[in-house]
């Protein structure tokens, strides 16, 4: 029998150590953070366990994965097992040698973070002078060596006015895709509640994204941690009387819906805790004690998140529930209940209109 929910994209936090100290970091990374306790052999066993369920995209993440000395051995092993191996790096440690190692390990895609169009904006966000220069240099090295890369850009009130400029720079740098991230207040990001983009601005930004994506042919675009986009797209297309066909991604996280935490994605942290997504702090189980298959298919937490009929408030009443779902991590961060309504959505479902 075909399983309705299979992992298509898994982020593995290979270490929490990082050479930056970004204001929004979900795991509060810095050079003093936890290295994690997976040995090289345990990392390979983890990949073997995942392969028994499916062969998803595996993103070697962190922290900064380039601080892990065995990262290339792990990456090559994953490639040989049939996974599409990717890597998330802040770019500051990328060199010609790193690019060669990426190609040798057959890393399919690398993600870089760029949170502003200038050093002033980006370095303020990343809390590290020279971080912007590192991203630009990494992009140049990737282009020179033929390493495909995408750019993730995170936004709060401090940099939301520079969204369009950041997007233009991502294109100029030669990125394959640009992902607009709407901050989820977890980890060090908990200190950014006052900086979170308002519901009203959120709606305007996603409408802007729709207009850009509709006419964009050079670079793939996706908003991330912004599930209401999957409501906004059909709404705006219907108003315009058009059938908007979004371009598909080679490294899709699993679909044409909003929040897919525990449905087709998850995070495995550096101690083996399996979490619904990179921004959801609750664990469904630990792969060092429980097989990944058992966690994925039997975890009560994962079952809750897949039971859309249990969603509460506006989300539970919304006609766009099946395509949006609201951000479960954001609902948990704000209300303490992961089944509650998405707190940064201004839409009123038809059923609740007075």
Secondary structure, DSSP 4 states (H G I P E B T S, - for coil): ---S---SEEEEE--SB-S---TT-TT--BTTS---S--HHHHHHHHHHHHTT---EEEEESS-GGGSTTHHHHHHHHHHTT-EEEEE--STT--HHHHHHHHHTT--EEEEE---SSHHHHHHHHT-TTHHHHHHHHHHHHHHHT--EEEEEEE-TTTGGGHHHHHHHHHHTT-SEEEEEEP---GGGGGGGGGSPPHHHHHHHHHHHHHHHHH--SSEEEEES-TTHHHHHHHHHHHHT----PPP-TT--S-SSS--BTTTEEEE-TTSEEESSTT---EEEETTTS-HHHHHHH-HHHHHHH-GGG--HHHHH-TTTTT----HHHHHHHHS-TTSPPTT-----GGG--
